Amino acid sequence: MKKILISLAAVVALSSSVMANVNNQTGCGLGAMIIKDDSTAVMLALQATTNGTSGNQTFGITSGTLGCQKTQFVMNEIAEEFVASNMDQLAKEIAIGHGESIDTLAELLEISDKATFSASLQENYNKIYTSQDVKMADVLDNISTTTL
């Protein structure tokens, strides 16, 4: 039974290392920082397991430490609710390049340069609002990938 559990853990660890493709196939985090050898599947599994089980990868991403790049802004529930409630108004304001809704969204996302943010939104309007049926989550994802 013990051998089966160990084998199962190895398969899970190896499959999770295959899915991650940042920093040497295992993502950033403590495992990738302390286990530099990524020449074998076992070492990759150890990196991925250390990253995944200790919860340090999330900390590294949000703080910009442990070999992770810090995101420029993190979506939060308030921003999500705001975008969901103001999809049409935001679309209009993004199209013209300014407005109260854009300013509010910039504040919710803790963006200091509102003018650059507004201009970037307007420039990328078609990439943000990809269809008439676009969903709130897609709008936020598109904003994060096109305006920063």
N, CA and C of each residue as an Amber inpcrd file, in Angstrom:
protein
   444
   0.8210000  -1.1960000   0.0000000   0.0000000   0.0000000   0.0000000
   0.8640000   1.2590000   0.0000000   1.9500000   1.2110000   0.7670000
   2.8450000   2.3520000   0.8590000   3.4690000   2.6540000  -0.5040000
   3.8460000   1.5920000  -1.2540000   4.4430000   1.7730000  -2.5770000
   3.4450000   2.4070000  -3.5460000   2.1940000   2.0360000  -3.4340000
   1.1520000   2.5920000  -4.3110000   0.9820000   4.0830000  -4.0300000
   0.9500000   4.4620000  -2.7480000   0.8130000   5.8710000  -2.3940000
   2.0040000   6.6940000  -2.8730000   3.1940000   6.1540000  -2.7190000
   4.3950000   6.8600000  -3.1800000   4.3720000   6.9940000  -4.7010000
   3.9850000   5.9360000  -5.3880000   3.8990000   5.9820000  -6.8490000
   2.8650000   7.0020000  -7.3040000   1.7370000   7.0150000  -6.6270000
   0.6830000   7.9710000  -6.9610000   1.1600000   9.4080000  -6.7380000
   1.8470000   9.6490000  -5.6430000   2.3770000  10.9890000  -5.3640000
   3.3820000  11.4070000  -6.4340000   4.2180000  10.4740000  -6.8810000
   5.1950000  10.7950000  -7.9280000   4.5110000  11.1350000  -9.2420000
   3.4610000  10.3840000  -9.5800000   2.7220000  10.6600000 -10.8230000
   2.0650000  12.0320000 -10.7580000   1.4460000  12.3560000  -9.6310000
   0.8120000  13.6680000  -9.4700000   1.8510000  14.7720000  -9.5710000
   2.9650000  14.5920000  -8.9030000   4.0180000  15.6120000  -8.9360000
   4.5750000  15.7750000 -10.3400000   4.7930000  14.6820000 -11.0340000
   5.3110000  14.7720000 -12.3960000   4.3080000  15.4070000 -13.3370000
   3.0290000  15.0820000 -13.1940000   2.0310000  15.6720000 -14.0790000
   1.8660000  17.1570000 -13.8090000   2.0020000  17.5840000 -12.5520000
   1.8920000  19.0130000 -12.2710000   3.1040000  19.7630000 -12.7890000
   4.2570000  19.1170000 -12.8330000   5.4330000  19.8000000 -13.3680000
   5.3510000  19.9240000 -14.8750000   4.6620000  19.0220000 -15.5290000
   4.4930000  19.1200000 -16.9700000   3.5780000  20.2860000 -17.3170000
   2.5450000  20.5450000 -16.4930000   1.5980000  21.6180000 -16.7690000
   2.2060000  22.9990000 -16.5540000   3.1050000  23.1440000 -15.6170000
   3.7130000  24.4520000 -15.3650000   4.8300000  24.6650000 -16.3770000
   4.9290000  25.8510000 -16.9480000   5.9680000  26.0590000 -17.9400000
   6.7410000  27.3550000 -17.7330000   6.6280000  27.9470000 -16.5940000
   7.4140000  29.1320000 -16.2830000   8.7430000  28.6090000 -15.7460000
   9.6640000  29.3250000 -15.3320000  10.8980000  28.9430000 -14.6550000
  11.2290000  27.4470000 -14.6650000  11.8600000  26.9710000 -15.7040000
  12.3330000  25.5870000 -15.8130000  11.2430000  24.5340000 -15.6260000
  10.1050000  24.7560000 -16.1660000   8.9940000  23.8160000 -16.2150000
   8.2340000  23.6420000 -14.9130000   8.6680000  24.2240000 -13.8290000
   7.9810000  23.9980000 -12.5580000   7.4050000  25.2570000 -11.9550000
   7.5970000  26.3690000 -12.5850000   7.0890000  27.6080000 -12.0360000
   8.0640000  28.2010000 -11.0490000   7.7600000  29.3930000 -10.6180000
   8.6220000  30.0530000  -9.6420000   8.2270000  29.5780000  -8.2510000
   9.0470000  29.8710000  -7.2860000   8.7440000  29.4950000  -5.9170000
   9.9660000  28.9420000  -5.2150000   9.7830000  28.5390000  -3.9790000
  10.8780000  28.0520000  -3.1540000  11.5470000  26.8230000  -3.7630000
  10.7500000  25.9070000  -4.3070000  11.3130000  24.6960000  -4.9070000
  12.2660000  25.0040000  -6.0390000  11.8850000  25.9400000  -6.9040000
  12.7350000  26.3220000  -8.0290000  13.9680000  27.0920000  -7.5540000
  13.8670000  27.7630000  -6.4150000  14.9940000  28.5350000  -5.9000000
  16.0350000  27.6410000  -5.2020000  15.5800000  26.6550000  -4.4150000
  16.5480000  25.8460000  -3.6610000  16.9920000  24.5970000  -4.4130000
  16.1860000  24.1140000  -5.3400000  16.5500000  22.9310000  -6.1240000
  16.8610000  23.4130000  -7.5370000  18.1140000  23.7190000  -7.7740000
  18.5310000  24.3040000  -9.0550000  18.6370000  23.2600000 -10.1660000
  18.8760000  22.0090000  -9.8050000  19.0530000  20.9460000 -10.7930000
  17.7000000  20.5730000 -11.3930000  17.5300000  20.8350000 -12.6860000
  16.2790000  20.4600000 -13.3480000  16.5460000  19.5130000 -14.5180000
  17.5850000  18.6860000 -14.3530000  17.9880000  17.8060000 -15.4440000
  17.2270000  16.4840000 -15.4810000  16.5360000  16.1290000 -14.4050000
  15.8020000  14.8650000 -14.3830000  14.3540000  15.0940000 -13.9610000
  13.5240000  14.1380000 -14.2940000  12.1080000  14.2150000 -13.9220000
  11.9350000  14.2170000 -12.4080000  12.7960000  13.5180000 -11.7040000
  12.7100000  13.4650000 -10.2450000  12.9690000  14.8510000  -9.6460000
  13.9900000  15.5350000 -10.1540000  14.3050000  16.8610000  -9.6310000
  13.1920000  17.8560000  -9.9700000  12.6320000  17.7410000 -11.1650000
  11.5010000  18.5960000 -11.5320000  10.3070000  18.3210000 -10.6200000
  10.0980000  17.0460000 -10.3130000   8.9980000  16.6880000  -9.4130000
   9.2210000  17.2650000  -8.0160000  10.4550000  17.2350000  -7.5510000
  10.7550000  17.8130000  -6.2400000  10.5330000  19.3210000  -6.2460000
  10.9490000  20.0000000  -7.3230000  10.7040000  21.4470000  -7.4220000
   9.2090000  21.7410000  -7.3780000   8.4560000  21.0490000  -8.2200000
   7.0180000  21.3010000  -8.3120000   6.3040000  20.9660000  -7.0070000
   6.6970000  19.8800000  -6.3840000   6.0740000  19.4770000  -5.1230000
   6.3600000  20.5050000  -4.0330000   7.6060000  20.9630000  -3.9580000
   7.9540000  21.9750000  -2.9620000   7.1770000  23.2640000  -3.2310000
   7.1060000  23.6700000  -4.4990000   6.3500000  24.8750000  -4.8430000
   4.8790000  24.7380000  -4.4760000   4.3020000  23.5990000  -4.8000000
   2.8610000  23.4180000  -4.6350000   2.3990000  23.1360000  -3.2280000
   3.1760000  22.3680000  -2.4670000   2.6960000  21.9370000  -1.1510000
   2.9020000  22.9660000  -0.0550000   3.8650000  23.8360000  -0.2160000
   4.1290000  24.7770000   0.8690000   3.4080000  26.1120000   0.6980000
   2.7180000  26.3030000  -0.4240000   1.9560000  27.5280000  -0.6360000
   2.8120000  28.7480000  -0.8930000   4.0990000  28.5290000  -1.1380000
   4.9960000  29.6680000  -1.3160000   4.9030000  30.2860000  -2.7010000
   4.3970000  29.5500000  -3.6650000   4.3000000  30.0830000  -5.0190000
   3.3180000  31.2610000  -5.0690000   2.2110000  31.1390000  -4.3800000
   1.2410000  32.2350000  -4.3230000   1.8630000  33.4690000  -3.6820000
   2.5790000  33.2670000  -2.5960000   3.2670000  34.3820000  -1.9430000
   4.2780000  35.0150000  -2.8900000   5.0430000  34.1890000  -3.5880000
   6.0550000  34.7000000  -4.5060000   5.4600000  35.5210000  -5.6340000
   4.3370000  35.0820000  -6.1640000   3.6960000  35.7950000  -7.2620000
   3.1600000  37.1450000  -6.7870000   2.5240000  37.1690000  -5.6260000
   1.9370000  38.4220000  -5.1510000   2.9860000  39.3910000  -4.6240000
   4.1300000  38.8670000  -4.1530000   5.1560000  39.7560000  -3.5940000
   6.3000000  40.0300000  -4.5430000   6.3810000  39.2470000  -5.6290000
   7.4830000  39.4340000  -6.5650000   8.7950000  38.8610000  -6.0550000
   8.7190000  37.8680000  -5.1780000   9.9160000  37.2330000  -4.6350000
   9.9800000  35.7870000  -5.0890000  10.9980000  35.0700000  -4.6510000
  11.1870000  33.6510000  -4.9400000  11.2590000  33.3670000  -6.4460000
  11.8110000  34.3070000  -7.2030000  11.9530000  34.1190000  -8.6380000
  10.6970000  34.4070000  -9.4320000   9.6610000  34.9090000  -8.7960000
   8.3940000  35.1960000  -9.4660000   8.3400000  36.6640000  -9.8770000
   7.6330000  36.9290000 -10.9610000   7.3860000  38.3040000 -11.3520000
   6.1010000  38.7650000 -10.7010000   6.1530000  39.9260000 -10.0890000
   4.9660000  40.4810000  -9.4480000   4.0210000  41.0140000 -10.5180000
   2.7510000  40.6720000 -10.3880000   1.7770000  41.1940000 -11.3340000
   1.5910000  42.6750000 -11.0910000   1.2690000  43.4210000 -12.1580000
   1.1240000  44.8600000 -12.0080000  -0.1520000  45.2150000 -11.2700000
  -1.1890000  44.4300000 -11.4240000  -2.3530000  44.6200000 -10.5720000
  -3.0720000  43.3000000 -10.4070000  -3.7170000  43.1620000  -9.2970000
  -4.4160000  41.9330000  -8.9660000  -5.9050000  42.2270000  -8.9670000
  -6.6370000  41.3960000  -9.6740000  -8.0850000  41.5830000  -9.7020000
  -8.6400000  41.2610000  -8.3210000  -9.6240000  42.0070000  -7.9210000
 -10.2590000  41.7510000  -6.6460000 -11.7680000  41.7040000  -6.8480000
 -12.4520000  41.2400000  -5.8390000 -13.9020000  41.0800000  -5.9560000
 -14.6130000  42.3920000  -6.2300000 -14.1480000  43.4640000  -5.6370000
 -14.7980000  44.7650000  -5.8440000 -14.6590000  45.1910000  -7.2970000
 -13.4540000  44.9960000  -7.8740000 -13.2470000  45.3390000  -9.2880000
 -14.1240000  44.4600000 -10.1790000 -14.2180000  43.1870000  -9.8460000
 -15.0540000  42.2760000 -10.6280000 -16.5170000  42.7030000 -10.5840000
 -16.9970000  43.0180000  -9.4000000 -18.3920000  43.4570000  -9.2560000
 -18.6230000  44.7700000  -9.9970000 -17.6530000  45.6750000  -9.9140000
 -17.7850000  46.9550000 -10.5960000 -17.8770000  46.7610000 -12.1100000
 -16.9840000  45.9580000 -12.6560000 -17.0060000  45.7220000 -14.1100000
 -18.2950000  45.0250000 -14.5110000 -18.7220000  44.0310000 -13.7390000
 -19.9590000  43.3140000 -14.0610000 -21.1580000  44.2550000 -14.0690000
 -21.1900000  45.2080000 -13.1540000 -22.3170000  46.1400000 -13.0510000
 -22.2520000  47.2800000 -14.0500000 -21.0760000  47.5150000 -14.6240000
 -20.8870000  48.6860000 -15.4870000 -20.3220000  48.3390000 -16.8620000
 -20.6080000  47.1400000 -17.3480000 -20.0380000  46.6960000 -18.6280000
 -20.3390000  47.6740000 -19.7630000 -21.5870000  48.0840000 -19.9080000
 -21.9630000  48.9660000 -21.0200000 -21.3320000  50.3460000 -20.8770000
 -21.3840000  50.9060000 -19.6860000 -20.8060000  52.2280000 -19.4590000
 -19.2960000  52.2060000 -19.6730000 -18.6330000  51.1620000 -19.1680000
 -17.1950000  51.0460000 -19.3710000 -16.8610000  50.9440000 -20.8540000
 -17.6410000  50.1730000 -21.5950000 -17.3900000  50.0340000 -23.0340000
 -17.4670000  51.3960000 -23.7230000 -18.4730000  52.1870000 -23.3680000
 -18.6220000  53.5210000 -23.9720000 -17.4430000  54.4100000 -23.6160000
 -17.0690000  54.4130000 -22.3350000 -15.9780000  55.2810000 -21.8960000
 -14.6260000  54.8340000 -22.4500000 -14.4220000  53.5350000 -22.5310000
 -13.1700000  53.0470000 -23.1100000 -13.0930000  53.4500000 -24.5770000
 -14.2220000  53.4030000 -25.2680000 -14.2410000  53.7950000 -26.6840000
 -13.8530000  55.2570000 -26.8720000 -14.2910000  56.1310000 -25.9530000
 -13.9570000  57.5520000 -26.0960000 -12.6620000  57.9350000 -25.3730000
 -12.1810000  57.0510000 -24.5000000 -10.8780000  57.2700000 -23.8700000
 -10.8790000  57.9770000 -22.5310000 -12.0350000  58.2380000 -21.9600000
 -12.0710000  58.8570000 -20.6320000 -13.4630000  58.6850000 -20.0260000
 -13.5300000  58.8830000 -18.7270000 -14.8150000  58.8160000 -18.0420000
 -14.6750000  58.4110000 -16.5930000 -15.7460000  58.6480000 -15.8770000
 -15.7720000  58.3720000 -14.4460000 -15.6060000  56.8820000 -14.1420000
 -16.1950000  56.0280000 -14.9690000 -16.0750000  54.5820000 -14.7400000
 -14.6390000  54.1030000 -14.9150000 -13.9460000  54.6570000 -15.8960000
 -12.5400000  54.2910000 -16.0960000 -11.7160000  54.7520000 -14.8910000
 -11.9880000  55.9600000 -14.4130000 -11.2700000  56.4700000 -13.2410000
 -11.5160000  55.5920000 -12.0190000 -12.7600000  55.1730000 -11.8480000
 -13.0980000  54.3030000 -10.7170000 -12.3940000  52.9580000 -10.8420000
 -12.4040000  52.3860000 -12.0510000 -11.7250000  51.1060000 -12.2610000
 -10.2340000  51.2450000 -11.9780000  -9.6290000  52.3320000 -12.4160000
  -8.2040000  52.5600000 -12.1560000  -7.9320000  52.6060000 -10.6570000
  -8.8110000  53.2520000  -9.9050000  -8.6450000  53.2960000  -8.4460000
  -8.7880000  51.9200000  -7.8280000  -9.7690000  51.1480000  -8.2850000
  -9.9720000  49.8010000  -7.7480000  -8.7860000  48.8920000  -8.0440000
  -8.1380000  49.1230000  -9.1800000  -6.9830000  48.3150000  -9.5650000
  -5.6670000  48.9270000  -9.0900000  -5.7780000  50.0400000  -8.3390000
  -4.6240000  50.7340000  -7.7760000  -3.6290000  51.1620000  -8.8470000
  -4.1620000  51.7480000  -9.9190000  -3.3370000  52.2650000 -11.0030000
  -3.1920000  53.7680000 -10.7980000  -1.9580000  54.2270000 -10.7000000
  -1.7240000  55.6390000 -10.3830000  -1.8070000  56.5440000 -11.6090000
  -1.3440000  56.0820000 -12.7590000  -1.3420000  56.9110000 -13.9630000
  -2.6270000  56.6580000 -14.7590000  -3.6840000  57.3540000 -14.3700000
  -4.9990000  57.1480000 -14.9840000  -5.0230000  57.5580000 -16.4490000
  -4.2810000  58.5950000 -16.8200000  -4.2790000  59.0600000 -18.2090000
  -3.6930000  58.0010000 -19.1360000  -2.5820000  57.4120000 -18.7460000
  -1.9630000  56.3590000 -19.5540000  -2.8600000  55.1280000 -19.5940000
  -3.4570000  54.7990000 -18.4500000  -4.3680000  53.6600000 -18.3790000
  -5.5510000  53.8650000 -19.3230000  -6.1600000  55.0490000 -19.2950000
  -7.3000000  55.3600000 -20.1650000  -6.9100000  55.2840000 -21.6310000
  -5.7610000  55.8400000 -21.9660000  -5.2950000  55.8260000 -23.3590000
  -5.0280000  54.4000000 -23.8290000  -4.4490000  53.6010000 -22.9560000
  -4.1650000  52.2040000 -23.2970000  -5.4530000  51.4090000 -23.4740000
  -6.4400000  51.6770000 -22.6170000  -7.7390000  51.0160000 -22.7710000
  -8.3570000  51.3650000 -24.1160000  -8.3400000  52.6560000 -24.4620000
  -8.9450000  53.0880000 -25.7190000  -8.2200000  52.4640000 -26.9140000
  -6.9090000  52.4540000 -26.8580000  -6.1060000  51.8930000 -27.9500000
  -6.3830000  50.4010000 -28.1460000  -6.7060000  49.7060000 -27.0610000
  -6.9240000  48.2550000 -27.1130000  -8.3930000  47.8630000 -27.0080000
  -9.2810000  48.7710000 -27.3200000 -10.7180000  48.5240000 -27.1710000
 -11.1510000  47.2000000 -27.8090000 -10.7540000  46.9590000 -29.0520000
 -11.1800000  45.7430000 -29.7610000 -10.5850000  44.4670000 -29.1740000
  -9.4810000  44.6030000 -28.4690000  -8.8890000  43.4380000 -27.8020000
  -9.5500000  43.1900000 -26.4450000 -10.1320000  44.2260000 -25.8640000
 -10.7930000  44.0960000 -24.5590000 -12.2230000  43.6140000 -24.7360000
 -12.9460000  44.2850000 -25.6110000 -14.3250000  43.8880000 -25.9110000
 -14.3050000  43.1340000 -27.2320000 -14.0670000  41.8310000 -27.1480000
 -13.8570000  41.0020000 -28.3330000 -15.1470000  40.6250000 -29.0510000
 -16.2740000  40.7650000 -28.3850000 -17.5700000  40.4770000 -29.0130000
 -18.6700000  41.1840000 -28.2180000 -19.8700000  41.1750000 -28.7670000
 -20.9920000  41.7820000 -28.0440000 -21.3810000  40.9680000 -26.8180000
 -21.0390000  39.6860000 -26.8170000 -21.3990000  38.7890000 -25.7220000
 -20.2530000  38.5500000 -24.7390000 -19.2390000  39.4070000 -24.7610000
 -18.0750000  39.2110000 -23.9030000 -18.4930000  39.2230000 -22.4330000
 -17.8720000  38.3740000 -21.6560000 -18.1800000  38.2440000 -20.2280000
 -17.2490000  39.1150000 -19.3960000 -17.6910000  39.4250000 -18.1880000
 -16.9300000  40.2720000 -17.2790000 -15.5270000  39.7230000 -17.0580000
 -15.3920000  38.4290000 -16.8190000 -14.0770000  37.8440000 -16.5640000
 -13.1590000  38.0190000 -17.7680000 -13.7150000  37.8930000 -18.9650000
 -12.9080000  38.0820000 -20.1730000 -12.4680000  39.5290000 -20.3110000
 -13.3590000  40.4630000 -19.9950000 -13.0000000  41.8880000 -20.0580000
 -11.8450000  42.1680000 -19.1050000 -11.9310000  41.6760000 -17.8720000
 -10.8520000  41.9030000 -16.9060000  -9.5560000  41.2330000 -17.3540000
  -9.6380000  40.0120000 -17.8530000  -8.4380000  39.3390000 -18.3550000
  -7.8290000  40.1220000 -19.5090000  -8.6840000  40.5860000 -20.4140000
  -8.2030000  41.3330000 -21.5710000  -7.5810000  42.6590000 -21.1550000
  -8.1610000  43.3150000 -20.1640000  -7.5700000  44.5550000 -19.6470000
  -6.1930000  44.2800000 -19.0760000  -6.0700000  43.2120000 -18.3110000
  -4.7810000  42.9280000 -17.6690000  -3.7090000  42.5450000 -18.6770000
  -4.0790000  41.8950000 -19.7700000  -3.0710000  41.4750000 -20.7340000
  -2.7590000  42.5210000 -21.7960000  -3.6610000  43.4380000 -22.0490000
  -3.4260000  44.3980000 -23.1350000  -3.0030000  45.7760000 -22.6800000
  -3.2860000  46.1430000 -21.4580000  -3.0050000  47.5230000 -21.0560000
  -1.7730000  47.6790000 -20.1970000  -1.1350000  46.6070000 -19.8400000
   0.0390000  46.7290000 -18.9590000   1.2910000  46.3340000 -19.6780000
